[in-house]
Amino acid sequence: MTLLLRASLVALLLSSAACSSLTPRQHERAAAIAVAGRATTVDCERADRCAVPSELRALGGEAFAASAAGPDAPPRHHVLILDEGGDALLARINLIRSATRKIDLQTYIFDKDDSARLVIDELLAAAKRGVHVRVLIDQLSAIADLQILAALAGAHQNLELRIYNPTFGLAMPNYMHYSASVICCFRRFNQRMHNKLLVIDDAVAIAGGRNYQDDYYDWDAEFNFRDRDVLVAGPVVREMERNFAEYWADPRSVPAERLNDVAHVLLAQGVPPLPPAPSQRPERVEMMSRAAADAEMVHARLVARAIAVGEVTYLADVPQKHHEGPDPDGAGVSGLAGLLAGAQEEILLQTPYLVLSDSALEIFRDLRARPEPPRVVVSTNSLAATDNPVVYALTYKYKRRHVRELGFDIFEYKPFPADPPVDPELGAWQPGDPGASPAVARSEAPGGSSGSGGASEDRQVEDKLRTETRPSLLRTSAPANRPVPVSGEGPRTGLHAKSVVIDRRIGVVGTHNFDPRSETYNTEAVVVIDDPAFALALAQSIERDIAPGNSWTVAPREKPPVLSGLNYSMGKVLEASPILDLWPWRYATNYEFQPGPDCPLPVSRRDPAFHRCYVAAGDFPEVSLGPKTIFTRMLTAFGAGLVPIL
């Protein structure tokens, strides 16, 4: 593109973006409309704001009391792994109802489906009974409905809504705005707040991978995420709250009523009523609401599994990462590098996307170079399970390096795991439920097709464009970078949990993916718990995900292809190239465990019996596309998805 043409295009796009701008006077008028429309009455005059008693909330009080037992008393905490989507939503609703003073919620995605609307209604109810509620959402995946945003902006004086890093001062940019952002201010546009945090009364918090969308609570009919949060009760929550406050006060966090498109609605309509929420399965929403009020259920499913631990650390980036760049001194989530470098025996790593940055690569190479290197076990997505084929394309590119050079034991998650942590008692979709797509929508031709995927692909996952790597704004990359067609029935599952266990002693749960984007562009946060009991529980959770019924084992091929030496050298040379290569003969592939009299239990890929107990499943098992189409899609996805991903 010539310089003149580029400049002309930028000018055109920026002028189109400017059309939606308002004058300062109009902005003030819109803000005044929102403030004037906010209700000021509260439904409760009690000091506790009519909070519902919660044994889960009481864990915070217990932890603070134990920490203050004496002048030399170490900090004490209660922690709880939230593996099941239903439990994760149950904990959130129960804690929101238990709040007596304030609720702070920070997230990357906030949708308007069943689970998200349930949370919105609960937050509004808390505000109306006198609890101060603050909600901070990254603009790229904020609530995609201007009527809802305008309604919330003027709903109640106790409810505040801010949008982080809004492009062109908009809550919902269109394609022209997106294009202008990419051309004029690529880095600023890609600096996203990926943190997820819910803090109740500075005493109890939930942090981890889940956003506010049905996919993260096992409520979606097509594609759900295998995710993980950790509930923390005790003194460290104050640090989590302080981190939230830094984001809230940052200039990039803009009140919703001051965004141009929301302000247009306020100027035209005043504060609109909150639109009705048509539910896909209203009985499921009602069931979750009742469950959150059931003290016995909350105790059995949540409180009884809480673990008492000592010190807990919150490693979290601050907004300065977006102003000044990553901290070279190891502050924030970059402190995770030191924990990994200190591993002695084993690292269990779970990440949806395995694309190592240069710094991460250096850490694992240093570990591998030791006389007795620690074992590194990686749980990640297969192509059939991932929500992001472009990232898997890069994982595929570096498979030899990961397996041979770094010595990783890699397990790729299956799209239909045999034993996922999913419980229908709290509304999880099951095969045969109303609204689930029939099997034909997943695979019209078992064994694959050499076609483009086309209509069957579009039906297969109808509107999965608001995931973290493809929010609704980025539809320009969606056709090539949506989940691939697969064979199988029922909702598909993709791995989204981000966790680490180091030496069976340190457990880490958070938002940090092992990819360059998390290090460079996104702000991230992780909870670090140095406790053997917690580390064991977290390790068992990850090991469940890598069990043969849930994951394929990645291992070197039993019989190298013809001219294996030339093939290996060619693969290594292409691996070093900066572009995506699709060399078809990879050093390693996926294997399926075949139990039998001689193979009663799974074995390591290094065991001499491995190839007797495992059969090759191919590079892309359960994908209903031919190899040619897969390679074409991965290459196309790389080109189309380069901007939003890298």
Disulfide bonds with the S-S distance in Angstrom:
Cys44-Cys50 1.99
Cys599-Cys613 2.06
